[in-house]
Amino acid sequence: MIKIISSLFQERGQLISKQLILARKLQSEYVTNKVPFQLRDYKSLAEIQKNIQQKERFIVELMHKKDKIIN
């Protein structure tokens, strides 16, 4: 089970890396095309990240509960 969770978090790290690359490309597009700051929608991205963090926290809590039951 720990191996599965470990691989999930590794995949999450890879996705975050890809997301950062895309965000940098998007930012450079905004700068070169002089898109107004108000049109940049970072709020939805923050909401997605918040949801992911909540799910990760839930997974960690479940791991701790299962570990307590086993030990």
N, CA, C and O atoms as a Maestro MAE file, in Angstrom:
{
 s_m_m2io_version
 :::
 2.0.0
}

f_m_ct {
 s_m_title
 :::
 protein
 m_atom[284] {
  # First column is atom index #
  i_m_mmod_type
  r_m_x_coord
  r_m_y_coord
  r_m_z_coord
  i_m_residue_number
  s_m_chain_name
  s_m_pdb_residue_name
  s_m_pdb_atom_name
  i_m_atomic_number
  :::
  1 25 0.822 -1.193 0.000 1 A "MET " " N  " 7
  2 3 0.000 0.000 0.000 1 A "MET " " CA " 6
  3 2 0.866 1.256 0.000 1 A "MET " " C  " 6
  4 15 0.576 2.225 -0.703 1 A "MET " " O  " 8
  5 25 1.929 1.227 0.794 2 A "ILE " " N  " 7
  6 3 2.823 2.388 0.834 2 A "ILE " " CA " 6
  7 2 3.463 2.608 -0.533 2 A "ILE " " C  " 6
  8 15 3.668 3.750 -0.945 2 A "ILE " " O  " 8
  9 25 3.777 1.530 -1.235 3 A "LYS " " N  " 7
  10 3 4.367 1.646 -2.565 3 A "LYS " " CA " 6
  11 2 3.395 2.328 -3.526 3 A "LYS " " C  " 6
  12 15 3.802 3.156 -4.341 3 A "LYS " " O  " 8
  13 25 2.122 1.983 -3.431 4 A "ILE " " N  " 7
  14 3 1.109 2.589 -4.298 4 A "ILE " " CA " 6
  15 2 0.974 4.078 -3.993 4 A "ILE " " C  " 6
  16 15 0.929 4.904 -4.904 4 A "ILE " " O  " 8
  17 25 0.912 4.407 -2.722 5 A "ILE " " N  " 7
  18 3 0.774 5.808 -2.329 5 A "ILE " " CA " 6
  19 2 2.015 6.590 -2.716 5 A "ILE " " C  " 6
  20 15 1.922 7.736 -3.155 5 A "ILE " " O  " 8
  21 25 3.161 5.979 -2.555 6 A "SER " " N  " 7
  22 3 4.408 6.628 -2.952 6 A "SER " " CA " 6
  23 2 4.405 6.944 -4.443 6 A "SER " " C  " 6
  24 15 4.796 8.037 -4.853 6 A "SER " " O  " 8
  25 25 3.964 5.987 -5.250 7 A "SER " " N  " 7
  26 3 3.925 6.229 -6.694 7 A "SER " " CA " 6
  27 2 2.895 7.300 -7.037 7 A "SER " " C  " 6
  28 15 3.101 8.073 -7.973 7 A "SER " " O  " 8
  29 25 1.789 7.360 -6.295 8 A "LEU " " N  " 7
  30 3 0.794 8.409 -6.533 8 A "LEU " " CA " 6
  31 2 1.383 9.789 -6.268 8 A "LEU " " C  " 6
  32 15 1.158 10.724 -7.036 8 A "LEU " " O  " 8
  33 25 2.137 9.913 -5.180 9 A "PHE " " N  " 7
  34 3 2.734 11.198 -4.867 9 A "PHE " " CA " 6
  35 2 3.850 11.556 -5.856 9 A "PHE " " C  " 6
  36 15 4.072 12.734 -6.135 9 A "PHE " " O  " 8
  37 25 4.546 10.554 -6.383 10 A "GLN " " N  " 7
  38 3 5.545 10.819 -7.416 10 A "GLN " " CA " 6
  39 2 4.866 11.349 -8.677 10 A "GLN " " C  " 6
  40 15 5.343 12.301 -9.296 10 A "GLN " " O  " 8
  41 25 3.756 10.728 -9.049 11 A "GLU " " N  " 7
  42 3 3.004 11.206 -10.207 11 A "GLU " " CA " 6
  43 2 2.499 12.623 -9.967 11 A "GLU " " C  " 6
  44 15 2.511 13.456 -10.874 11 A "GLU " " O  " 8
  45 25 2.064 12.886 -8.761 12 A "ARG " " N  " 7
  46 3 1.601 14.243 -8.414 12 A "ARG " " CA " 6
  47 2 2.734 15.244 -8.581 12 A "ARG " " C  " 6
  48 15 2.524 16.342 -9.097 12 A "ARG " " O  " 8
  49 25 3.931 14.872 -8.149 13 A "GLY " " N  " 7
  50 3 5.089 15.749 -8.316 13 A "GLY " " CA " 6
  51 2 5.376 16.030 -9.778 13 A "GLY " " C  " 6
  52 15 5.696 17.160 -10.147 13 A "GLY " " O  " 8
  53 25 5.263 15.007 -10.610 14 A "GLN " " N  " 7
  54 3 5.478 15.186 -12.040 14 A "GLN " " CA " 6
  55 2 4.414 16.099 -12.646 14 A "GLN " " C  " 6
  56 15 4.716 16.937 -13.495 14 A "GLN " " O  " 8
  57 25 3.177 15.932 -12.207 15 A "LEU " " N  " 7
  58 3 2.099 16.787 -12.708 15 A "LEU " " CA " 6
  59 2 2.296 18.241 -12.288 15 A "LEU " " C  " 6
  60 15 2.029 19.159 -13.063 15 A "LEU " " O  " 8
  61 25 2.762 18.443 -11.064 16 A "ILE " " N  " 7
  62 3 3.030 19.805 -10.602 16 A "ILE " " CA " 6
  63 2 4.134 20.427 -11.444 16 A "ILE " " C  " 6
  64 15 4.054 21.601 -11.808 16 A "ILE " " O  " 8
  65 25 5.161 19.650 -11.754 17 A "SER " " N  " 7
  66 3 6.250 20.146 -12.589 17 A "SER " " CA " 6
  67 2 5.731 20.561 -13.962 17 A "SER " " C  " 6
  68 15 6.084 21.625 -14.471 17 A "SER " " O  " 8
  69 25 4.892 19.718 -14.556 18 A "LYS " " N  " 7
  70 3 4.321 20.052 -15.861 18 A "LYS " " CA " 6
  71 2 3.423 21.282 -15.772 18 A "LYS " " C  " 6
  72 15 3.397 22.118 -16.675 18 A "LYS " " O  " 8
  73 25 2.692 21.375 -14.669 19 A "GLN " " N  " 7
  74 3 1.811 22.518 -14.469 19 A "GLN " " CA " 6
  75 2 2.616 23.810 -14.370 19 A "GLN " " C  " 6
  76 15 2.211 24.838 -14.912 19 A "GLN " " O  " 8
  77 25 3.747 23.759 -13.684 20 A "LEU " " N  " 7
  78 3 4.592 24.944 -13.576 20 A "LEU " " CA " 6
  79 2 5.141 25.359 -14.938 20 A "LEU " " C  " 6
  80 15 5.206 26.548 -15.252 20 A "LEU " " O  " 8
  81 25 5.533 24.381 -15.739 21 A "ILE " " N  " 7
  82 3 6.029 24.689 -17.085 21 A "ILE " " CA " 6
  83 2 4.929 25.363 -17.902 21 A "ILE " " C  " 6
  84 15 5.171 26.366 -18.574 21 A "ILE " " O  " 8
  85 25 3.718 24.805 -17.839 22 A "LEU " " N  " 7
  86 3 2.604 25.403 -18.569 22 A "LEU " " CA " 6
  87 2 2.287 26.809 -18.055 22 A "LEU " " C  " 6
  88 15 1.979 27.704 -18.842 22 A "LEU " " O  " 8
  89 25 2.364 27.000 -16.744 23 A "ALA " " N  " 7
  90 3 2.091 28.318 -16.172 23 A "ALA " " CA " 6
  91 2 3.120 29.340 -16.643 23 A "ALA " " C  " 6
  92 15 2.779 30.487 -16.931 23 A "ALA " " O  " 8
  93 25 4.378 28.918 -16.721 24 A "ARG " " N  " 7
  94 3 5.422 29.840 -17.214 24 A "ARG " " CA " 6
  95 2 5.189 30.201 -18.672 24 A "ARG " " C  " 6
  96 15 5.344 31.358 -19.064 24 A "ARG " " O  " 8
  97 25 4.815 29.207 -19.474 25 A "LYS " " N  " 7
  98 3 4.522 29.479 -20.884 25 A "LYS " " CA " 6
  99 2 3.324 30.413 -21.014 25 A "LYS " " C  " 6
  100 15 3.336 31.338 -21.826 25 A "LYS " " O  " 8
  101 25 2.298 30.170 -20.216 26 A "LEU " " N  " 7
  102 3 1.118 31.020 -20.229 26 A "LEU " " CA " 6
  103 2 1.474 32.439 -19.815 26 A "LEU " " C  " 6
  104 15 1.016 33.405 -20.425 26 A "LEU " " O  " 8
  105 25 2.295 32.561 -18.773 27 A "GLN " " N  " 7
  106 3 2.715 33.881 -18.310 27 A "GLN " " CA " 6
  107 2 3.479 34.618 -19.398 27 A "GLN " " C  " 6
  108 15 3.261 35.812 -19.604 27 A "GLN " " O  " 8
  109 25 4.373 33.924 -20.098 28 A "SER " " N  " 7
  110 3 5.126 34.589 -21.168 28 A "SER " " CA " 6
  111 2 4.201 35.001 -22.304 28 A "SER " " C  " 6
  112 15 4.416 36.039 -22.929 28 A "SER " " O  " 8
  113 25 3.170 34.200 -22.581 29 A "GLU " " N  " 7
  114 3 2.191 34.588 -23.599 29 A "GLU " " CA " 6
  115 2 1.442 35.843 -23.179 29 A "GLU " " C  " 6
  116 15 1.202 36.732 -23.996 29 A "GLU " " O  " 8
  117 25 1.071 35.916 -21.902 30 A "TYR " " N  " 7
  118 3 0.387 37.100 -21.406 30 A "TYR " " CA " 6
  119 2 1.265 38.336 -21.554 30 A "TYR " " C  " 6
  120 15 0.795 39.401 -21.953 30 A "TYR " " O  " 8
  121 25 2.534 38.183 -21.230 31 A "VAL " " N  " 7
  122 3 3.457 39.321 -21.281 31 A "VAL " " CA " 6
  123 2 3.682 39.761 -22.720 31 A "VAL " " C  " 6
  124 15 3.625 40.952 -23.025 31 A "VAL " " O  " 8
  125 25 3.939 38.794 -23.613 32 A "THR " " N  " 7
  126 3 4.223 39.166 -25.006 32 A "THR " " CA " 6
  127 2 2.994 39.712 -25.718 32 A "THR " " C  " 6
  128 15 3.112 40.569 -26.594 32 A "THR " " O  " 8
  129 25 1.821 39.225 -25.351 33 A "ASN " " N  " 7
  130 3 0.601 39.712 -25.992 33 A "ASN " " CA " 6
  131 2 -0.063 40.838 -25.207 33 A "ASN " " C  " 6
  132 15 -1.118 41.340 -25.595 33 A "ASN " " O  " 8
  133 25 0.561 41.227 -24.106 34 A "LYS " " N  " 7
  134 3 0.093 42.326 -23.263 34 A "LYS " " CA " 6
  135 2 -1.372 42.159 -22.857 34 A "LYS " " C  " 6
  136 15 -2.181 43.078 -22.982 34 A "LYS " " O  " 8
  137 25 -1.685 40.964 -22.370 35 A "VAL " " N  " 7
  138 3 -3.025 40.685 -21.867 35 A "VAL " " CA " 6
  139 2 -3.162 41.340 -20.492 35 A "VAL " " C  " 6
  140 15 -2.275 41.194 -19.650 35 A "VAL " " O  " 8
  141 25 -4.258 42.057 -20.256 36 A "PRO " " N  " 7
  142 3 -4.435 42.710 -18.951 36 A "PRO " " CA " 6
  143 2 -4.419 41.705 -17.801 36 A "PRO " " C  " 6
  144 15 -4.875 40.570 -17.944 36 A "PRO " " O  " 8
  145 25 -3.894 42.134 -16.677 37 A "PHE " " N  " 7
  146 3 -3.769 41.267 -15.512 37 A "PHE " " CA " 6
  147 2 -5.121 40.737 -15.046 37 A "PHE " " C  " 6
  148 15 -5.207 39.616 -14.545 37 A "PHE " " O  " 8
  149 25 -6.179 41.536 -15.206 38 A "GLN " " N  " 7
  150 3 -7.505 41.125 -14.746 38 A "GLN " " CA " 6
  151 2 -8.012 39.893 -15.477 38 A "GLN " " C  " 6
  152 15 -8.844 39.166 -14.935 38 A "GLN " " O  " 8
  153 25 -7.545 39.638 -16.670 39 A "LEU " " N  " 7
  154 3 -8.018 38.496 -17.452 39 A "LEU " " CA " 6
  155 2 -7.313 37.198 -17.093 39 A "LEU " " C  " 6
  156 15 -7.723 36.128 -17.542 39 A "LEU " " O  " 8
  157 25 -6.274 37.276 -16.301 40 A "ARG " " N  " 7
  158 3 -5.553 36.070 -15.892 40 A "ARG " " CA " 6
  159 2 -6.332 35.405 -14.768 40 A "ARG " " C  " 6
  160 15 -6.527 35.991 -13.702 40 A "ARG " " O  " 8
  161 25 -6.772 34.187 -15.013 41 A "ASP " " N  " 7
  162 3 -7.636 33.509 -14.047 41 A "ASP " " CA " 6
  163 2 -6.838 32.507 -13.223 41 A "ASP " " C  " 6
  164 15 -6.760 31.325 -13.557 41 A "ASP " " O  " 8
  165 25 -6.251 33.001 -12.148 42 A "TYR " " N  " 7
  166 3 -5.496 32.126 -11.259 42 A "TYR " " CA " 6
  167 2 -6.390 31.579 -10.141 42 A "TYR " " C  " 6
  168 15 -6.002 30.651 -9.431 42 A "TYR " " O  " 8
  169 25 -7.574 32.149 -9.989 43 A "LYS " " N  " 7
  170 3 -8.475 31.729 -8.919 43 A "LYS " " CA " 6
  171 2 -8.914 30.275 -9.128 43 A "LYS " " C  " 6
  172 15 -8.938 29.496 -8.175 43 A "LYS " " O  " 8
  173 25 -9.256 29.910 -10.352 44 A "SER " " N  " 7
  174 3 -9.693 28.533 -10.604 44 A "SER " " CA " 6
  175 2 -8.548 27.551 -10.384 44 A "SER " " C  " 6
  176 15 -8.763 26.448 -9.882 44 A "SER " " O  " 8
  177 25 -7.350 27.940 -10.752 45 A "LEU " " N  " 7
  178 3 -6.186 27.092 -10.524 45 A "LEU " " CA " 6
  179 2 -5.945 26.896 -9.030 45 A "LEU " " C  " 6
  180 15 -5.612 25.797 -8.587 45 A "LEU " " O  " 8
  181 25 -6.112 27.952 -8.269 46 A "ALA " " N  " 7
  182 3 -5.942 27.863 -6.815 46 A "ALA " " CA " 6
  183 2 -7.000 26.943 -6.203 46 A "ALA " " C  " 6
  184 15 -6.708 26.191 -5.273 46 A "ALA " " O  " 8
  185 25 -8.214 27.004 -6.719 47 A "GLU " " N  " 7
  186 3 -9.276 26.124 -6.215 47 A "GLU " " CA " 6
  187 2 -8.956 24.659 -6.499 47 A "GLU " " C  " 6
  188 15 -9.172 23.798 -5.646 47 A "GLU " " O  " 8
  189 25 -8.443 24.380 -7.691 48 A "ILE " " N  " 7
  190 3 -8.068 23.007 -8.049 48 A "ILE " " CA " 6
  191 2 -6.957 22.513 -7.132 48 A "ILE " " C  " 6
  192 15 -7.011 21.386 -6.638 48 A "ILE " " O  " 8
  193 25 -5.958 23.347 -6.904 49 A "GLN " " N  " 7
  194 3 -4.857 22.980 -6.018 49 A "GLN " " CA " 6
  195 2 -5.369 22.728 -4.601 49 A "GLN " " C  " 6
  196 15 -4.917 21.799 -3.931 49 A "GLN " " O  " 8
  197 25 -6.311 23.552 -4.145 50 A "LYS " " N  " 7
  198 3 -6.879 23.388 -2.809 50 A "LYS " " CA " 6
  199 2 -7.597 22.042 -2.690 50 A "LYS " " C  " 6
  200 15 -7.453 21.342 -1.688 50 A "LYS " " O  " 8
  201 25 -8.364 21.690 -3.710 51 A "ASN " " N  " 7
  202 3 -9.063 20.400 -3.711 51 A "ASN " " CA " 6
  203 2 -8.078 19.237 -3.684 51 A "ASN " " C  " 6
  204 15 -8.288 18.257 -2.969 51 A "ASN " " O  " 8
  205 25 -7.016 19.345 -4.452 52 A "ILE " " N  " 7
  206 3 -6.003 18.291 -4.478 52 A "ILE " " CA " 6
  207 2 -5.356 18.151 -3.105 52 A "ILE " " C  " 6
  208 15 -5.154 17.035 -2.627 52 A "ILE " " O  " 8
  209 25 -5.032 19.263 -2.474 53 A "GLN " " N  " 7
  210 3 -4.409 19.223 -1.150 53 A "GLN " " CA " 6
  211 2 -5.332 18.596 -0.119 53 A "GLN " " C  " 6
  212 15 -4.879 17.849 0.748 53 A "GLN " " O  " 8
  213 25 -6.625 18.894 -0.205 54 A "GLN " " N  " 7
  214 3 -7.575 18.295 0.727 54 A "GLN " " CA " 6
  215 2 -7.624 16.780 0.545 54 A "GLN " " C  " 6
  216 15 -7.665 16.038 1.527 54 A "GLN " " O  " 8
  217 25 -7.621 16.321 -0.693 55 A "LYS " " N  " 7
  218 3 -7.645 14.890 -0.967 55 A "LYS " " CA " 6
  219 2 -6.365 14.219 -0.480 55 A "LYS " " C  " 6
  220 15 -6.406 13.114 0.061 55 A "LYS " " O  " 8
  221 25 -5.223 14.891 -0.674 56 A "GLU " " N  " 7
  222 3 -3.962 14.337 -0.193 56 A "GLU " " CA " 6
  223 2 -3.963 14.253 1.334 56 A "GLU " " C  " 6
  224 15 -3.495 13.266 1.901 56 A "GLU " " O  " 8
  225 25 -4.482 15.278 1.995 57 A "ARG " " N  " 7
  226 3 -4.567 15.277 3.447 57 A "ARG " " CA " 6
  227 2 -5.434 14.110 3.927 57 A "ARG " " C  " 6
  228 15 -5.103 13.443 4.907 57 A "ARG " " O  " 8
  229 25 -6.540 13.874 3.230 58 A "PHE " " N  " 7
  230 3 -7.428 12.765 3.559 58 A "PHE " " CA " 6
  231 2 -6.713 11.430 3.419 58 A "PHE " " C  " 6
  232 15 -6.866 10.551 4.267 58 A "PHE " " O  " 8
  233 25 -5.929 11.272 2.351 59 A "ILE " " N  " 7
  234 3 -5.173 10.042 2.127 59 A "ILE " " CA " 6
  235 2 -4.172 9.827 3.260 59 A "ILE " " C  " 6
  236 15 -4.045 8.718 3.780 59 A "ILE " " O  " 8
  237 25 -3.472 10.876 3.633 60 A "VAL " " N  " 7
  238 3 -2.482 10.768 4.711 60 A "VAL " " CA " 6
  239 2 -3.164 10.401 6.030 60 A "VAL " " C  " 6
  240 15 -2.651 9.578 6.788 60 A "VAL " " O  " 8
  241 25 -4.319 11.012 6.302 61 A "GLU " " N  " 7
  242 3 -5.052 10.688 7.526 61 A "GLU " " CA " 6
  243 2 -5.475 9.221 7.525 61 A "GLU " " C  " 6
  244 15 -5.373 8.549 8.551 61 A "GLU " " O  " 8
  245 25 -5.946 8.724 6.396 62 A "LEU " " N  " 7
  246 3 -6.319 7.319 6.288 62 A "LEU " " CA " 6
  247 2 -5.117 6.407 6.528 62 A "LEU " " C  " 6
  248 15 -5.235 5.367 7.176 62 A "LEU " " O  " 8
  249 25 -3.959 6.808 5.998 63 A "MET " " N  " 7
  250 3 -2.746 6.019 6.207 63 A "MET " " CA " 6
  251 2 -2.404 5.956 7.687 63 A "MET " " C  " 6
  252 15 -2.049 4.896 8.202 63 A "MET " " O  " 8
  253 25 -2.511 7.097 8.375 64 A "HIS " " N  " 7
  254 3 -2.199 7.132 9.801 64 A "HIS " " CA " 6
  255 2 -3.179 6.271 10.600 64 A "HIS " " C  " 6
  256 15 -2.781 5.561 11.522 64 A "HIS " " O  " 8
  257 25 -4.451 6.340 10.243 65 A "LYS " " N  " 7
  258 3 -5.452 5.530 10.941 65 A "LYS " " CA " 6
  259 2 -5.189 4.046 10.727 65 A "LYS " " C  " 6
  260 15 -5.270 3.249 11.662 65 A "LYS " " O  " 8
  261 25 -4.872 3.683 9.484 66 A "LYS " " N  " 7
  262 3 -4.610 2.270 9.190 66 A "LYS " " CA " 6
  263 2 -3.351 1.808 9.912 66 A "LYS " " C  " 6
  264 15 -3.295 0.684 10.412 66 A "LYS " " O  " 8
  265 25 -2.339 2.676 9.966 67 A "ASP " " N  " 7
  266 3 -1.098 2.339 10.653 67 A "ASP " " CA " 6
  267 2 -1.357 2.113 12.138 67 A "ASP " " C  " 6
  268 15 -0.782 1.198 12.729 67 A "ASP " " O  " 8
  269 25 -2.205 2.923 12.746 68 A "LYS " " N  " 7
  270 3 -2.543 2.752 14.167 68 A "LYS " " CA " 6
  271 2 -3.285 1.443 14.403 68 A "LYS " " C  " 6
  272 15 -3.070 0.769 15.411 68 A "LYS " " O  " 8
  273 25 -4.154 1.095 13.470 69 A "ILE " " N  " 7
  274 3 -4.920 -0.153 13.605 69 A "ILE " " CA " 6
  275 2 -3.993 -1.354 13.489 69 A "ILE " " C  " 6
  276 15 -4.121 -2.317 14.244 69 A "ILE " " O  " 8
  277 25 -3.068 -1.296 12.552 70 A "ILE " " N  " 7
  278 3 -2.133 -2.414 12.338 70 A "ILE " " CA " 6
  279 2 -1.192 -2.569 13.520 70 A "ILE " " C  " 6
  280 15 -0.913 -3.683 13.961 70 A "ILE " " O  " 8
  281 25 -0.709 -1.453 14.026 71 A "ASN " " N  " 7
  282 3 0.258 -1.526 15.134 71 A "ASN " " CA " 6
  283 2 -0.525 -1.582 16.409 71 A "ASN " " C  " 6
  284 15 0.061 -1.648 17.490 71 A "ASN " " O  " 8
  :::
 }
 m_bond[283] {
  # First column is bond index #
  i_m_from
  i_m_to
  i_m_order
  :::
  1 1 2 1
  2 2 3 1
  3 3 4 2
  4 3 5 1
  5 5 6 1
  6 6 7 1
  7 7 8 2
  8 7 9 1
  9 9 10 1
  10 10 11 1
  11 11 12 2
  12 11 13 1
  13 13 14 1
  14 14 15 1
  15 15 16 2
  16 15 17 1
  17 17 18 1
  18 18 19 1
  19 19 20 2
  20 19 21 1
  21 21 22 1
  22 22 23 1
  23 23 24 2
  24 23 25 1
  25 25 26 1
  26 26 27 1
  27 27 28 2
  28 27 29 1
  29 29 30 1
  30 30 31 1
  31 31 32 2
  32 31 33 1
  33 33 34 1
  34 34 35 1
  35 35 36 2
  36 35 37 1
  37 37 38 1
  38 38 39 1
  39 39 40 2
  40 39 41 1
  41 41 42 1
  42 42 43 1
  43 43 44 2
  44 43 45 1
  45 45 46 1
  46 46 47 1
  47 47 48 2
  48 47 49 1
  49 49 50 1
  50 50 51 1
  51 51 52 2
  52 51 53 1
  53 53 54 1
  54 54 55 1
  55 55 56 2
  56 55 57 1
  57 57 58 1
  58 58 59 1
  59 59 60 2
  60 59 61 1
  61 61 62 1
  62 62 63 1
  63 63 64 2
  64 63 65 1
  65 65 66 1
  66 66 67 1
  67 67 68 2
  68 67 69 1
  69 69 70 1
  70 70 71 1
  71 71 72 2
  72 71 73 1
  73 73 74 1
  74 74 75 1
  75 75 76 2
  76 75 77 1
  77 77 78 1
  78 78 79 1
  79 79 80 2
  80 79 81 1
  81 81 82 1
  82 82 83 1
  83 83 84 2
  84 83 85 1
  85 85 86 1
  86 86 87 1
  87 87 88 2
  88 87 89 1
  89 89 90 1
  90 90 91 1
  91 91 92 2
  92 91 93 1
  93 93 94 1
  94 94 95 1
  95 95 96 2
  96 95 97 1
  97 97 98 1
  98 98 99 1
  99 99 100 2
  100 99 101 1
  101 101 102 1
  102 102 103 1
  103 103 104 2
  104 103 105 1
  105 105 106 1
  106 106 107 1
  107 107 108 2
  108 107 109 1
  109 109 110 1
  110 110 111 1
  111 111 112 2
  112 111 113 1
  113 113 114 1
  114 114 115 1
  115 115 116 2
  116 115 117 1
  117 117 118 1
  118 118 119 1
  119 119 120 2
  120 119 121 1
  121 121 122 1
  122 122 123 1
  123 123 124 2
  124 123 125 1
  125 125 126 1
  126 126 127 1
  127 127 128 2
  128 127 129 1
  129 129 130 1
  130 130 131 1
  131 131 132 2
  132 131 133 1
  133 133 134 1
  134 134 135 1
  135 135 136 2
  136 135 137 1
  137 137 138 1
  138 138 139 1
  139 139 140 2
  140 139 141 1
  141 141 142 1
  142 142 143 1
  143 143 144 2
  144 143 145 1
  145 145 146 1
  146 146 147 1
  147 147 148 2
  148 147 149 1
  149 149 150 1
  150 150 151 1
  151 151 152 2
  152 151 153 1
  153 153 154 1
  154 154 155 1
  155 155 156 2
  156 155 157 1
  157 157 158 1
  158 158 159 1
  159 159 160 2
  160 159 161 1
  161 161 162 1
  162 162 163 1
  163 163 164 2
  164 163 165 1
  165 165 166 1
  166 166 167 1
  167 167 168 2
  168 167 169 1
  169 169 170 1
  170 170 171 1
  171 171 172 2
  172 171 173 1
  173 173 174 1
  174 174 175 1
  175 175 176 2
  176 175 177 1
  177 177 178 1
  178 178 179 1
  179 179 180 2
  180 179 181 1
  181 181 182 1
  182 182 183 1
  183 183 184 2
  184 183 185 1
  185 185 186 1
  186 186 187 1
  187 187 188 2
  188 187 189 1
  189 189 190 1
  190 190 191 1
  191 191 192 2
  192 191 193 1
  193 193 194 1
  194 194 195 1
  195 195 196 2
  196 195 197 1
  197 197 198 1
  198 198 199 1
  199 199 200 2
  200 199 201 1
  201 201 202 1
  202 202 203 1
  203 203 204 2
  204 203 205 1
  205 205 206 1
  206 206 207 1
  207 207 208 2
  208 207 209 1
  209 209 210 1
  210 210 211 1
  211 211 212 2
  212 211 213 1
  213 213 214 1
  214 214 215 1
  215 215 216 2
  216 215 217 1
  217 217 218 1
  218 218 219 1
  219 219 220 2
  220 219 221 1
  221 221 222 1
  222 222 223 1
  223 223 224 2
  224 223 225 1
  225 225 226 1
  226 226 227 1
  227 227 228 2
  228 227 229 1
  229 229 230 1
  230 230 231 1
  231 231 232 2
  232 231 233 1
  233 233 234 1
  234 234 235 1
  235 235 236 2
  236 235 237 1
  237 237 238 1
  238 238 239 1
  239 239 240 2
  240 239 241 1
  241 241 242 1
  242 242 243 1
  243 243 244 2
  244 243 245 1
  245 245 246 1
  246 246 247 1
  247 247 248 2
  248 247 249 1
  249 249 250 1
  250 250 251 1
  251 251 252 2
  252 251 253 1
  253 253 254 1
  254 254 255 1
  255 255 256 2
  256 255 257 1
  257 257 258 1
  258 258 259 1
  259 259 260 2
  260 259 261 1
  261 261 262 1
  262 262 263 1
  263 263 264 2
  264 263 265 1
  265 265 266 1
  266 266 267 1
  267 267 268 2
  268 267 269 1
  269 269 270 1
  270 270 271 1
  271 271 272 2
  272 271 273 1
  273 273 274 1
  274 274 275 1
  275 275 276 2
  276 275 277 1
  277 277 278 1
  278 278 279 1
  279 279 280 2
  280 279 281 1
  281 281 282 1
  282 282 283 1
  283 283 284 2
  :::
 }
}
